[in-house]
């Protein structure tokens, strides 16, 4: 019997290379061996957005859905939907919050990091940010998913979900499976600055849906070997983010690029041009599929409607059981 996978992604707009290589390409692969449920988590996004940004969420979610479909998420094999289209998740979130100690939530490292990023104090942030892991747990167990694809940096989040599940099952009887981590290869994709993880908030990202010309322009801004000041200076590919990305997009050129960089036979501008060519080749079919999907918005709406219907069929059964367990018949 196939296991059931759940994973979600916040709607931040069009997908960038870090999103794809760090998560989504693995999502597509998992469809071969698992029953997969994938979600655009728009309610989660409300914890850190302004009212103006909140009004843009439907369009941002739409962009993400187009990217997921173009990247290989198959709605015939997987359930794909928008989080807020299945309201049962908010009910389960509320009920789980009744059994989750506050101390568990305040110790989550990402909570403290978010507080620092928002330049707030712990006493002034909204409850949604504090309770984020509870909603995250509700996302997973509402569908009785037993497998969650994560990178090693996300293991503490999943362990908290497992703790919440154990507590609920101890208090009210066996109801939910403890979700297991499926560690997935997630290469660290640095941004155009060559220093920090690719991120829209840092504006160091390269979106998959850019045109070839736009992609080339972004790649040409990338930082290379900082010690290489002039065209004829020999370079050190091991410290160059552009060379590292050649491993993904020009794997057959990696050794040649390294050799020519060290001997100054290849300049940084030409090296970045080769990378832009590789990225454009790699994502050419993705861009064609995405453009075709965008031309048929009604078909995308139908996919999301069907996904929400299938997700709710599972969610309503789960909530009937949860209410009975908790004496809320």
Secondary structure, DSSP 8 states (H G I E B T S, - for coil): ---EEEEEE---SS-BHHHIIIIIHHHHHHTTTSEEEEEE-HHHHTTT--HHHHHTHHHHHHHHHHHHHHTT--TTTEEEEEGGG-THHHHHHHHHHTSS-HHHHHT-HHHHHHHHHTT--TTTS-HHHHTHHHHHHHHHHTTT--EEEE-GGGHHHHHHHHHHHHHHHHHH-S-S---EEEE------B-TTSSSB--TTTT---BTTS-HHHHHHHHTT----TT--STTS---GGG-HHHHHHHHH-GGGHHHHHHHHHTTSS-HHHHHHHHHHHHHHHTHHHHHHHHHHHT-HHHHHHHHHHHHHHHHHHHHHHHHHHHHHTT--
